[in-house]
């Protein structure tokens, strides 16, 4: 199921000076080969060829310890240029290996290869990797497991066993052909035909009974599930019938344990979840259903796996099914997400920035673009779009990182992404008098090294179906210090901020018609992408770039580029 470790490990010794003492640390460098290749898979009564890594869907799980470095050689034997992003890995001073296409690199062309240097720092838990070119991440993705540093352990009892659970999307169609057609016509891309758990739709879908993923468990034992939401466009409710879940980490950072019967996990997020096999010997469904708060049409289907107790008993004809919230249950979604707080212990401390030096207010909207001479075939004659601060991001043809690093004045990008929207209105009220049209631009926001940044993301009701948005920032983990409904009030809302134990994350759920405030210290120089992790919204332009400039010293500056970067054709 794509969980095979495919590399070899070369041990190193590192040294750290602390309070005058020389400490020896066991560091490691891990090497992996990722071969991008077409492979045939049968799902939902049909067989199709699709792009994979090492012929598996999901792709291989890679594993390291906190602070290690991984080198991943990506060999592209597919038909398209592709890049790989190491989602949630901060890559200190190393944007060259971050991966978003035409942001930090140009694609790895078919028939070529490129080696990524993946530098881990303080991440600990579960992250993931995925393609970052068009919609190739639908089939090109896998988990990253970051174990505690040598000599340390989890802040909870060591589980009996661990298992990676990847939630995904399945399209019967050729995904690349589908998205290219949607871009050409300005129309909305098709919904997926199914959801999957570890690559399998589950036996509630046609022709899937024999391939449903099964997790054998031993009665009385506790298991750690490393859950990744790799779904393309839908948030997910997840649970196991008759079993309580204890959430202990999110986005590779420990949280105060949450005891719950379900989780809500948004695309891009990861969660580490404990459960104890303490029920009668039987079969129990593990299930994931979409959560959609926009009122638009969505694939209202359920993917399942089966938790099977070991032992002698008569298996039921149908496993027990979990009680999950309804697909549009906003209250249940918010009730879960509002519980998440950092562990904030002596062993895992946090440091919430207090003295803000840069404030940025960003409206998040669904929009339209005019189609010249009626060239779009979207039904309305206009092109679907999305924006941040009323700018629909236009991906350049030459990557922004190289243009910035080499100080090229070729019009690749502008440096004037605004600190606030161009005009203010009742963002979450009646917007019938506000135009839905926006304009395209390739704009970056420049940030000085060491600035303490607060970004308030403001949802708007512009568009036919306002919704929540999973917003992901590359290069940083940040503190989610506050969320709320309606329009952000810069006088009263900060009074409710959690500055004691806010979660440390890389992806948040911006609530529908609401706001979210995040904080981070700009201590990682480089070019860093921020975007919605609903793939259709990112394709439509719900993206921007932050450029953290070098500091005064060498250790505050970007690393030099590797000897080879994929060329821009």
PASEDREN-667315 format. One record per residue (C-alpha): x negated, y negated, z; residue number from 1. Coordinates in nm, 3 decimals, always signed. Each point is the difference from the previous one (the first is absolute). Layout:
# residues N
(atom (X,Y,Z),NUM)
...
END
This chain:
# residues 569
(atom (+0.000,+0.000,+0.000),1)
(atom (-0.287,-0.238,-0.068),2)
(atom (-0.150,+0.018,+0.349),3)
(atom (-0.325,+0.174,-0.090),4)
(atom (-0.316,-0.184,+0.100),5)
(atom (-0.200,-0.023,-0.322),6)
(atom (-0.330,-0.154,+0.103),7)
(atom (-0.321,+0.071,+0.180),8)
(atom (-0.149,-0.188,+0.295),9)
(atom (-0.348,-0.140,+0.049),10)
(atom (-0.080,-0.075,+0.364),11)
(atom (-0.180,-0.323,+0.091),12)
(atom (-0.116,-0.157,+0.322),13)
(atom (+0.086,-0.361,+0.081),14)
(atom (-0.114,-0.227,+0.281),15)
(atom (+0.179,-0.271,+0.193),16)
(atom (-0.150,-0.249,+0.245),17)
(atom (+0.238,-0.068,+0.289),18)
(atom (-0.101,-0.199,+0.310),19)
(atom (-0.365,+0.075,-0.067),20)
(atom (+0.053,+0.375,-0.032),21)
(atom (-0.068,+0.200,-0.313),22)
(atom (+0.293,+0.233,-0.060),23)
(atom (-0.006,+0.282,-0.250),24)
(atom (+0.317,+0.050,-0.202),25)
(atom (+0.079,+0.285,-0.234),26)
(atom (+0.108,-0.166,-0.324),27)
(atom (+0.093,+0.190,-0.312),28)
(atom (+0.020,-0.058,-0.371),29)
(atom (+0.260,+0.204,-0.187),30)
(atom (-0.004,+0.070,-0.373),31)
(atom (+0.305,+0.091,-0.207),32)
(atom (+0.072,+0.052,-0.367),33)
(atom (+0.341,-0.112,-0.129),34)
(atom (+0.074,+0.131,-0.348),35)
(atom (+0.294,-0.181,-0.159),36)
(atom (+0.165,+0.247,-0.236),37)
(atom (+0.332,+0.095,-0.150),38)
(atom (+0.170,+0.301,+0.161),39)
(atom (+0.336,+0.171,-0.049),40)
(atom (+0.253,+0.016,+0.283),41)
(atom (+0.347,+0.150,+0.013),42)
(atom (+0.264,-0.180,+0.207),43)
(atom (+0.378,-0.036,-0.030),44)
(atom (+0.028,+0.267,-0.271),45)
(atom (-0.248,-0.165,-0.235),46)
(atom (-0.374,-0.009,-0.061),47)
(atom (-0.203,-0.310,-0.074),48)
(atom (-0.363,-0.100,-0.034),49)
(atom (-0.120,-0.276,+0.230),50)
(atom (-0.318,-0.167,+0.120),51)
(atom (-0.146,+0.155,+0.316),52)
(atom (-0.318,+0.011,+0.203),53)
(atom (-0.168,+0.342,-0.010),54)
(atom (+0.318,+0.149,-0.144),55)
(atom (+0.208,-0.039,+0.317),56)
(atom (+0.309,-0.197,+0.099),57)
(atom (-0.042,-0.162,+0.246),58)
(atom (-0.373,-0.033,-0.045),59)
(atom (-0.269,+0.121,+0.239),60)
(atom (-0.021,-0.116,+0.360),61)
(atom (-0.335,-0.153,+0.089),62)
(atom (-0.129,-0.006,+0.356),63)
(atom (-0.258,-0.193,+0.197),64)
(atom (-0.066,-0.139,+0.345),65)
(atom (+0.036,-0.356,+0.117),66)
(atom (-0.283,-0.212,-0.140),67)
(atom (-0.110,+0.248,-0.268),68)
(atom (-0.054,-0.078,-0.367),69)
(atom (+0.143,+0.196,-0.293),70)
(atom (-0.118,+0.004,-0.360),71)
(atom (+0.269,+0.108,-0.243),72)
(atom (-0.098,+0.060,-0.362),73)
(atom (+0.310,-0.046,-0.217),74)
(atom (-0.030,+0.180,-0.334),75)
(atom (+0.276,-0.108,-0.236),76)
(atom (+0.104,+0.279,-0.235),77)
(atom (+0.347,-0.149,-0.050),78)
(atom (+0.146,-0.213,-0.277),79)
(atom (+0.012,-0.336,+0.178),80)
(atom (-0.236,-0.227,+0.184),81)
(atom (+0.050,+0.041,+0.377),82)
(atom (-0.127,-0.143,+0.328),83)
(atom (+0.022,+0.139,+0.356),84)
(atom (+0.081,-0.200,+0.315),85)
(atom (-0.085,+0.115,+0.354),86)
(atom (+0.315,-0.125,+0.167),87)
(atom (-0.066,-0.144,+0.347),88)
(atom (-0.379,+0.034,-0.017),89)
(atom (-0.132,-0.349,+0.066),90)
(atom (-0.319,+0.050,-0.204),91)
(atom (-0.206,-0.255,+0.198),92)
(atom (-0.181,-0.233,-0.240),93)
(atom (+0.064,+0.251,-0.280),94)
(atom (+0.290,-0.108,-0.224),95)
(atom (-0.180,+0.167,-0.292),96)
(atom (+0.151,+0.333,+0.105),97)
(atom (+0.346,-0.119,+0.104),98)
(atom (+0.155,+0.099,-0.332),99)
(atom (+0.301,-0.207,-0.118),100)
(atom (-0.014,-0.023,-0.378),101)
(atom (-0.121,-0.333,-0.139),102)
(atom (-0.017,-0.141,+0.353),103)
(atom (-0.325,+0.156,+0.124),104)
(atom (-0.092,+0.210,-0.301),105)
(atom (+0.099,+0.091,-0.351),106)
(atom (+0.134,+0.351,-0.064),107)
(atom (-0.214,+0.310,-0.014),108)
(atom (+0.044,+0.076,-0.369),109)
(atom (+0.094,+0.346,-0.123),110)
(atom (-0.312,+0.210,-0.042),111)
(atom (-0.204,-0.198,+0.256),112)
(atom (-0.060,+0.008,+0.374),113)
(atom (-0.059,-0.238,+0.291),114)
(atom (-0.117,+0.063,+0.357),115)
(atom (+0.179,-0.178,+0.283),116)
(atom (-0.175,-0.076,+0.328),117)
(atom (+0.272,+0.022,+0.266),118)
(atom (-0.126,-0.161,+0.321),119)
(atom (+0.195,+0.078,+0.316),120)
(atom (-0.020,-0.229,+0.302),121)
(atom (+0.249,+0.006,+0.289),122)
(atom (+0.278,+0.195,-0.176),123)
(atom (+0.102,+0.317,+0.186),124)
(atom (+0.292,+0.222,-0.094),125)
(atom (+0.170,+0.046,-0.338),126)
(atom (-0.035,-0.213,-0.313),127)
(atom (+0.032,+0.093,-0.366),128)
(atom (-0.143,-0.057,-0.343),129)
(atom (+0.189,-0.061,-0.324),130)
(atom (-0.038,-0.118,-0.356),131)
(atom (+0.039,-0.376,-0.037),132)
(atom (+0.071,-0.026,-0.374),133)
(atom (+0.354,-0.050,-0.127),134)
(atom (+0.212,+0.285,+0.147),135)
(atom (-0.266,+0.272,+0.000),136)
(atom (+0.017,+0.019,+0.381),137)
(atom (+0.327,+0.198,-0.043),138)
(atom (-0.212,+0.311,-0.059),139)
(atom (-0.350,-0.110,+0.101),140)
(atom (-0.016,-0.025,+0.380),141)
(atom (-0.110,+0.186,+0.311),142)
(atom (-0.074,-0.037,+0.371),143)
(atom (-0.306,-0.130,+0.184),144)
(atom (-0.050,+0.149,+0.347),145)
(atom (-0.231,-0.201,+0.226),146)
(atom (-0.087,+0.194,+0.313),147)
(atom (-0.126,-0.167,+0.320),148)
(atom (-0.371,-0.071,+0.016),149)
(atom (-0.221,+0.285,+0.118),150)
(atom (+0.021,+0.037,+0.376),151)
(atom (+0.344,-0.160,+0.027),152)
(atom (+0.350,+0.136,-0.037),153)
(atom (+0.364,-0.099,-0.048),154)
(atom (+0.175,-0.212,+0.265),155)
(atom (+0.250,+0.286,+0.032),156)
(atom (-0.026,+0.373,+0.061),157)
(atom (-0.170,+0.176,-0.289),158)
(atom (+0.270,+0.168,-0.213),159)
(atom (-0.005,+0.370,-0.079),160)
(atom (-0.015,-0.069,-0.374),161)
(atom (+0.026,-0.291,-0.243),162)
(atom (+0.182,-0.024,-0.332),163)
(atom (+0.010,-0.270,-0.265),164)
(atom (+0.351,-0.086,-0.122),165)
(atom (+0.015,-0.215,-0.314),166)
(atom (+0.334,-0.144,-0.109),167)
(atom (+0.006,-0.063,-0.374),168)
(atom (+0.211,-0.070,-0.308),169)
(atom (+0.063,+0.232,-0.294),170)
(atom (+0.082,-0.126,-0.348),171)
(atom (+0.108,+0.237,-0.276),172)
(atom (-0.111,-0.257,-0.254),173)
(atom (-0.354,-0.100,-0.091),174)
(atom (-0.057,-0.270,+0.263),175)
(atom (-0.249,-0.201,-0.205),176)
(atom (+0.225,-0.001,-0.306),177)
(atom (+0.295,-0.103,+0.217),178)
(atom (-0.174,-0.298,+0.161),179)
(atom (-0.155,-0.115,-0.328),180)
(atom (+0.347,-0.003,-0.155),181)
(atom (+0.143,-0.191,+0.298),182)
(atom (-0.277,-0.261,-0.026),183)
(atom (+0.051,-0.036,-0.373),184)
(atom (+0.377,-0.045,+0.029),185)
(atom (+0.010,-0.193,+0.328),186)
(atom (+0.238,+0.258,+0.147),187)
(atom (+0.011,+0.178,+0.335),188)
(atom (-0.205,+0.323,+0.013),189)
(atom (+0.195,+0.321,+0.051),190)
(atom (+0.047,+0.144,+0.347),191)
(atom (-0.180,+0.320,+0.091),192)
(atom (+0.186,+0.329,-0.054),193)
(atom (-0.095,+0.140,+0.339),194)
(atom (-0.199,-0.057,+0.315),195)
(atom (-0.262,+0.250,+0.112),196)
(atom (-0.171,+0.132,+0.313),197)
(atom (-0.355,+0.114,-0.081),198)
(atom (+0.087,+0.007,-0.368),199)
(atom (+0.321,+0.205,+0.031),200)
(atom (+0.354,-0.140,-0.028),201)
(atom (+0.149,+0.259,+0.236),202)
(atom (+0.286,+0.242,-0.035),203)
(atom (+0.279,-0.259,-0.010),204)
(atom (-0.111,-0.071,-0.358),205)
(atom (+0.060,+0.233,-0.293),206)
(atom (-0.258,+0.268,-0.075),207)
(atom (-0.199,-0.084,+0.315),208)
(atom (+0.090,+0.273,+0.252),209)
(atom (-0.304,+0.215,-0.066),210)
(atom (-0.252,-0.285,+0.021),211)
(atom (+0.124,-0.194,+0.305),212)
(atom (-0.291,-0.091,+0.226),213)
(atom (-0.004,+0.205,+0.322),214)
(atom (-0.179,-0.078,+0.325),215)
(atom (-0.052,+0.304,+0.226),216)
(atom (-0.005,-0.084,+0.373),217)
(atom (-0.064,+0.195,+0.318),218)
(atom (+0.250,-0.037,+0.283),219)
(atom (-0.121,-0.227,+0.278),220)
(atom (-0.280,-0.161,-0.201),221)
(atom (-0.033,-0.372,-0.082),222)
(atom (-0.079,-0.113,-0.355),223)
(atom (-0.127,-0.328,-0.141),224)
(atom (+0.162,-0.106,-0.327),225)
(atom (-0.197,-0.255,-0.201),226)
(atom (+0.279,-0.159,-0.204),227)
(atom (-0.066,-0.212,-0.311),228)
(atom (+0.274,-0.184,-0.188),229)
(atom (-0.119,+0.016,-0.361),230)
(atom (+0.354,-0.056,-0.136),231)
(atom (+0.005,-0.252,-0.283),232)
(atom (+0.295,-0.226,+0.080),233)
(atom (+0.196,+0.112,+0.307),234)
(atom (-0.051,-0.009,+0.374),235)
(atom (+0.075,+0.328,+0.176),236)
(atom (+0.169,+0.140,+0.309),237)
(atom (-0.169,+0.321,+0.116),238)
(atom (+0.075,+0.258,+0.269),239)
(atom (-0.006,+0.367,+0.099),240)
(atom (+0.324,+0.172,+0.102),241)
(atom (+0.038,+0.047,+0.380),242)
(atom (-0.354,-0.122,+0.070),243)
(atom (-0.112,-0.324,+0.162),244)
(atom (-0.288,-0.192,-0.156),245)
(atom (-0.268,-0.201,+0.179),246)
(atom (-0.163,-0.265,-0.219),247)
(atom (-0.355,-0.067,+0.120),248)
(atom (-0.165,-0.194,-0.285),249)
(atom (+0.083,-0.214,-0.301),250)
(atom (-0.232,-0.107,-0.279),251)
(atom (-0.304,+0.160,+0.172),252)
(atom (+0.048,-0.187,+0.329),253)
(atom (+0.140,+0.147,+0.321),254)
(atom (+0.330,-0.125,+0.139),255)
(atom (+0.189,+0.042,+0.323),256)
(atom (+0.175,+0.337,-0.043),257)
(atom (+0.356,-0.024,-0.134),258)
(atom (+0.236,+0.289,+0.076),259)
(atom (+0.263,+0.017,-0.272),260)
(atom (+0.215,+0.231,-0.209),261)
(atom (-0.095,-0.176,-0.328),262)
(atom (-0.250,-0.240,-0.149),263)
(atom (+0.037,-0.267,-0.267),264)
(atom (-0.312,-0.019,-0.212),265)
(atom (-0.049,-0.243,-0.286),266)
(atom (-0.203,+0.064,-0.320),267)
(atom (-0.367,-0.045,+0.080),268)
(atom (+0.030,+0.075,+0.371),269)
(atom (-0.137,+0.300,+0.184),270)
(atom (+0.108,+0.137,+0.338),271)
(atom (-0.145,+0.264,+0.230),272)
(atom (+0.282,+0.192,+0.166),273)
(atom (-0.007,+0.275,+0.265),274)
(atom (+0.271,+0.260,+0.038),275)
(atom (+0.022,+0.309,+0.219),276)
(atom (+0.149,+0.325,-0.129),277)
(atom (+0.231,+0.040,+0.301),278)
(atom (+0.322,+0.123,-0.161),279)
(atom (+0.144,+0.347,-0.056),280)
(atom (-0.181,+0.214,-0.255),281)
(atom (+0.158,-0.102,-0.329),282)
(atom (-0.039,-0.217,-0.310),283)
(atom (+0.042,-0.379,+0.019),284)
(atom (+0.009,-0.254,-0.280),285)
(atom (-0.257,-0.276,-0.013),286)
(atom (+0.178,-0.265,-0.208),287)
(atom (-0.061,-0.342,-0.151),288)
(atom (+0.270,-0.225,-0.143),289)
(atom (-0.025,-0.345,-0.159),290)
(atom (+0.078,-0.313,+0.200),291)
(atom (+0.113,-0.281,-0.228),292)
(atom (+0.143,-0.326,+0.136),293)
(atom (+0.050,-0.186,-0.328),294)
(atom (+0.330,+0.150,-0.116),295)
(atom (-0.148,+0.092,-0.339),296)
(atom (+0.025,+0.344,-0.153),297)
(atom (-0.267,+0.238,+0.123),298)
(atom (-0.071,+0.374,-0.010),299)
(atom (+0.216,+0.106,+0.297),300)
(atom (-0.155,+0.344,+0.037),301)
(atom (-0.179,+0.186,+0.275),302)
(atom (-0.330,+0.184,-0.013),303)
(atom (-0.051,+0.286,+0.245),304)
(atom (-0.264,+0.233,+0.134),305)
(atom (+0.056,+0.286,+0.243),306)
(atom (-0.155,+0.036,+0.345),307)
(atom (-0.017,+0.377,+0.057),308)
(atom (-0.058,+0.145,+0.344),309)
(atom (-0.226,+0.303,+0.007),310)
(atom (+0.138,+0.317,+0.162),311)
(atom (+0.266,+0.266,-0.050),312)
(atom (+0.349,-0.138,-0.055),313)
(atom (+0.268,-0.021,-0.265),314)
(atom (-0.046,-0.316,-0.205),315)
(atom (+0.318,-0.205,-0.050),316)
(atom (+0.151,-0.019,-0.347),317)
(atom (-0.043,-0.376,+0.019),318)
(atom (-0.247,-0.176,+0.232),319)
(atom (+0.120,-0.250,+0.259),320)
(atom (+0.013,-0.352,-0.144),321)
(atom (-0.119,-0.318,+0.178),322)
(atom (+0.236,-0.285,+0.083),323)
(atom (-0.149,-0.298,-0.181),324)
(atom (+0.136,-0.355,-0.027),325)
(atom (+0.207,-0.082,-0.306),326)
(atom (-0.184,-0.130,-0.305),327)
(atom (+0.106,-0.360,+0.067),328)
(atom (-0.028,-0.005,+0.380),329)
(atom (-0.191,-0.326,+0.053),330)
(atom (+0.047,+0.014,+0.378),331)
(atom (-0.167,+0.341,+0.033),332)
(atom (-0.288,-0.109,-0.221),333)
(atom (-0.063,-0.314,+0.206),334)
(atom (+0.048,+0.183,+0.330),335)
(atom (-0.285,+0.231,-0.091),336)
(atom (-0.243,-0.256,-0.143),337)
(atom (+0.055,-0.242,+0.288),338)
(atom (-0.131,+0.261,+0.245),339)
(atom (-0.347,+0.017,-0.151),340)
(atom (-0.271,-0.154,+0.220),341)
(atom (-0.375,+0.046,+0.016),342)
(atom (-0.139,+0.243,+0.255),343)
(atom (-0.224,-0.286,+0.123),344)
(atom (-0.194,+0.216,+0.245),345)
(atom (-0.353,-0.038,+0.136),346)
(atom (-0.121,+0.260,-0.249),347)
(atom (+0.200,-0.151,-0.286),348)
(atom (+0.014,-0.375,+0.069),349)
(atom (+0.148,-0.266,-0.223),350)
(atom (-0.086,-0.365,-0.043),351)
(atom (+0.293,-0.205,-0.125),352)
(atom (-0.118,-0.329,-0.158),353)
(atom (+0.134,-0.298,+0.193),354)
(atom (-0.157,-0.315,-0.147),355)
(atom (+0.142,-0.018,-0.350),356)
(atom (-0.198,-0.204,-0.254),357)
(atom (+0.194,+0.083,-0.319),358)
(atom (+0.376,+0.039,-0.033),359)
(atom (+0.162,+0.127,-0.320),360)
(atom (+0.376,+0.024,-0.057),361)
(atom (+0.099,+0.231,-0.288),362)
(atom (+0.346,+0.055,-0.143),363)
(atom (+0.064,+0.345,-0.145),364)
(atom (+0.257,+0.014,-0.279),365)
(atom (+0.145,+0.201,-0.285),366)
(atom (+0.026,-0.213,-0.313),367)
(atom (+0.038,-0.019,-0.374),368)
(atom (-0.234,-0.112,-0.277),369)
(atom (+0.116,-0.150,-0.326),370)
(atom (-0.054,+0.218,-0.304),371)
(atom (-0.118,-0.191,-0.306),372)
(atom (+0.242,+0.026,-0.291),373)
(atom (+0.208,+0.266,+0.172),374)
(atom (-0.288,+0.247,-0.019),375)
(atom (+0.111,+0.197,+0.308),376)
(atom (+0.248,+0.282,-0.005),377)
(atom (+0.097,-0.013,+0.368),378)
(atom (+0.375,-0.049,-0.047),379)
(atom (-0.013,-0.367,+0.104),380)
(atom (-0.260,-0.120,-0.248),381)
(atom (-0.233,-0.085,+0.289),382)
(atom (-0.291,+0.185,+0.153),383)
(atom (+0.006,+0.142,+0.353),384)
(atom (-0.254,-0.171,+0.223),385)
(atom (-0.106,-0.054,+0.360),386)
(atom (-0.205,-0.268,+0.171),387)
(atom (-0.190,-0.129,+0.300),388)
(atom (+0.051,-0.373,+0.056),389)
(atom (+0.183,-0.008,-0.334),390)
(atom (-0.306,+0.126,-0.191),391)
(atom (+0.035,+0.328,-0.186),392)
(atom (-0.350,+0.146,-0.006),393)
(atom (-0.147,+0.062,-0.345),394)
(atom (-0.272,+0.264,+0.007),395)
(atom (-0.308,-0.125,-0.190),396)
(atom (-0.193,+0.193,-0.262),397)
(atom (-0.334,-0.046,+0.179),398)
(atom (-0.017,+0.092,+0.367),399)
(atom (+0.012,-0.290,+0.243),400)
(atom (-0.283,+0.128,+0.221),401)
(atom (-0.262,-0.010,-0.275),402)
(atom (+0.126,-0.334,-0.127),403)
(atom (-0.029,-0.144,+0.353),404)
(atom (-0.332,+0.165,+0.087),405)
(atom (-0.166,-0.109,-0.324),406)
(atom (+0.167,-0.343,+0.012),407)
(atom (+0.147,+0.044,-0.346),408)
(atom (+0.205,-0.297,-0.119),409)
(atom (+0.208,+0.196,-0.247),410)
(atom (+0.348,-0.071,+0.134),411)
(atom (+0.033,+0.346,+0.156),412)
(atom (+0.173,-0.144,+0.308),413)
(atom (+0.084,-0.327,+0.174),414)
(atom (-0.094,-0.077,+0.361),415)
(atom (+0.313,-0.187,+0.101),416)
(atom (+0.251,+0.252,+0.134),417)
(atom (+0.215,-0.230,+0.214),418)
(atom (+0.019,+0.006,+0.381),419)
(atom (+0.378,-0.039,-0.014),420)
(atom (+0.283,+0.040,-0.252),421)
(atom (+0.043,-0.279,-0.258),422)
(atom (+0.335,-0.101,+0.148),423)
(atom (+0.204,+0.089,+0.306),424)
(atom (+0.363,+0.111,+0.015),425)
(atom (+0.209,+0.239,+0.205),426)
(atom (-0.207,+0.303,-0.102),427)
(atom (+0.230,+0.260,+0.155),428)
(atom (+0.334,-0.175,-0.050),429)
(atom (+0.207,-0.081,-0.305),430)
(atom (-0.245,-0.035,-0.288),431)
(atom (+0.257,-0.029,-0.278),432)
(atom (-0.126,-0.348,-0.082),433)
(atom (-0.365,+0.108,-0.003),434)
(atom (-0.145,+0.114,-0.330),435)
(atom (-0.123,+0.358,-0.020),436)
(atom (-0.263,-0.078,-0.263),437)
(atom (-0.369,-0.021,+0.081),438)
(atom (-0.327,-0.050,-0.185),439)
(atom (-0.304,+0.219,-0.037),440)
(atom (-0.347,-0.082,+0.124),441)
(atom (-0.322,+0.161,+0.116),442)
(atom (-0.072,-0.187,+0.320),443)
(atom (-0.223,+0.082,+0.296),444)
(atom (-0.019,-0.155,+0.345),445)
(atom (-0.351,-0.092,+0.115),446)
(atom (-0.078,+0.062,+0.368),447)
(atom (-0.319,-0.094,+0.183),448)
(atom (-0.184,+0.275,+0.182),449)
(atom (+0.105,+0.018,+0.364),450)
(atom (+0.328,-0.186,-0.035),451)
(atom (+0.281,+0.129,+0.221),452)
(atom (+0.297,+0.044,-0.230),453)
(atom (+0.372,+0.022,+0.071),454)
(atom (+0.227,+0.090,-0.290),455)
(atom (+0.377,-0.021,+0.033),456)
(atom (+0.175,+0.202,-0.269),457)
(atom (+0.354,-0.120,-0.065),458)
(atom (+0.253,+0.214,-0.179),459)
(atom (+0.250,-0.178,-0.223),460)
(atom (+0.341,+0.081,-0.141),461)
(atom (-0.103,-0.094,-0.352),462)
(atom (+0.072,+0.278,-0.246),463)
(atom (+0.287,+0.239,-0.050),464)
(atom (-0.095,+0.227,+0.288),465)
(atom (-0.218,-0.148,+0.278),466)
(atom (-0.174,+0.274,+0.193),467)
(atom (-0.271,+0.075,+0.249),468)
(atom (-0.355,+0.013,-0.134),469)
(atom (-0.301,+0.211,+0.105),470)
(atom (-0.283,-0.253,-0.014),471)
(atom (-0.357,+0.136,-0.008),472)
(atom (-0.321,-0.201,+0.043),473)
(atom (-0.329,+0.144,-0.122),474)
(atom (-0.324,-0.050,+0.193),475)
(atom (+0.155,-0.049,+0.344),476)
(atom (+0.203,+0.147,+0.276),477)
(atom (+0.211,-0.278,+0.146),478)
(atom (+0.222,-0.063,+0.299),479)
(atom (+0.374,-0.009,-0.057),480)
(atom (+0.079,-0.259,+0.268),481)
(atom (+0.366,-0.063,-0.079),482)
(atom (+0.301,+0.077,-0.217),483)
(atom (+0.350,-0.139,-0.012),484)
(atom (+0.312,-0.055,-0.207),485)
(atom (+0.092,-0.312,-0.192),486)
(atom (-0.232,-0.291,-0.072),487)
(atom (-0.322,-0.034,+0.198),488)
(atom (+0.004,-0.289,+0.249),489)
(atom (-0.355,-0.117,+0.061),490)
(atom (+0.093,-0.152,+0.335),491)
(atom (+0.213,+0.264,+0.169),492)
(atom (-0.095,+0.329,-0.166),493)
(atom (-0.369,-0.002,+0.108),494)
(atom (+0.125,-0.006,+0.361),495)
(atom (+0.115,+0.361,-0.052),496)
(atom (-0.330,+0.126,-0.144),497)
(atom (-0.154,+0.309,+0.156),498)
(atom (-0.361,-0.102,+0.072),499)
(atom (-0.056,+0.276,+0.256),500)
(atom (+0.027,+0.328,-0.190),501)
(atom (+0.116,-0.060,-0.359),502)
(atom (-0.061,+0.285,-0.245),503)
(atom (-0.321,+0.000,-0.206),504)
(atom (+0.106,+0.099,-0.353),505)
(atom (-0.077,-0.041,-0.368),506)
(atom (+0.358,+0.024,-0.132),507)
(atom (+0.315,-0.152,+0.150),508)
(atom (+0.368,+0.013,-0.070),509)
(atom (+0.116,-0.356,-0.067),510)
(atom (+0.367,+0.023,+0.103),511)
(atom (+0.271,-0.089,-0.248),512)
(atom (+0.094,-0.369,+0.029),513)
(atom (-0.251,-0.038,+0.281),514)
(atom (-0.358,-0.089,+0.079),515)
(atom (-0.321,+0.155,+0.132),516)
(atom (-0.309,-0.168,+0.146),517)
(atom (-0.346,+0.156,-0.024),518)
(atom (-0.341,-0.108,+0.129),519)
(atom (-0.357,+0.095,-0.077),520)
(atom (-0.351,-0.138,+0.017),521)
(atom (-0.151,-0.049,-0.347),522)
(atom (-0.321,+0.187,+0.082),523)
(atom (-0.015,+0.215,-0.314),524)
(atom (-0.137,-0.191,-0.300),525)
(atom (+0.134,+0.105,-0.337),526)
(atom (+0.294,-0.003,-0.238),527)
(atom (+0.305,+0.163,+0.158),528)
(atom (+0.338,+0.078,-0.153),529)
(atom (+0.331,-0.050,+0.181),530)
(atom (+0.314,+0.149,-0.155),531)
(atom (+0.332,+0.170,+0.050),532)
(atom (-0.035,+0.380,+0.014),533)
(atom (+0.327,+0.052,-0.183),534)
(atom (-0.166,+0.072,-0.331),535)
(atom (+0.270,-0.166,-0.208),536)
(atom (-0.033,-0.325,+0.200),537)
(atom (-0.378,+0.000,-0.031),538)
(atom (+0.031,+0.061,-0.375),539)
(atom (+0.236,-0.298,-0.020),540)
(atom (-0.252,-0.233,+0.168),541)
(atom (+0.051,+0.018,+0.379),542)
(atom (-0.375,-0.029,+0.052),543)
(atom (-0.280,-0.246,+0.073),544)
(atom (-0.371,-0.003,+0.081),545)
(atom (-0.191,-0.127,+0.304),546)
(atom (-0.368,-0.082,-0.049),547)
(atom (-0.198,-0.011,+0.325),548)
(atom (-0.319,-0.191,-0.074),549)
(atom (-0.342,+0.097,+0.130),550)
(atom (-0.111,-0.120,+0.342),551)
(atom (-0.334,-0.157,+0.088),552)
(atom (-0.192,+0.320,+0.059),553)
(atom (-0.078,+0.310,-0.201),554)
(atom (+0.216,+0.223,+0.220),555)
(atom (+0.291,-0.236,-0.068),556)
(atom (-0.032,+0.026,-0.378),557)
(atom (+0.120,+0.244,-0.261),558)
(atom (-0.224,+0.290,-0.080),559)
(atom (-0.154,-0.021,-0.347),560)
(atom (+0.184,+0.188,-0.275),561)
(atom (-0.100,+0.357,-0.075),562)
(atom (-0.230,+0.061,-0.294),563)
(atom (+0.297,+0.106,-0.213),564)
(atom (+0.354,-0.133,-0.007),565)
(atom (+0.256,+0.108,-0.262),566)
(atom (-0.015,-0.252,-0.285),567)
(atom (+0.295,-0.215,-0.102),568)
(atom (+0.086,+0.069,-0.362),569)
END
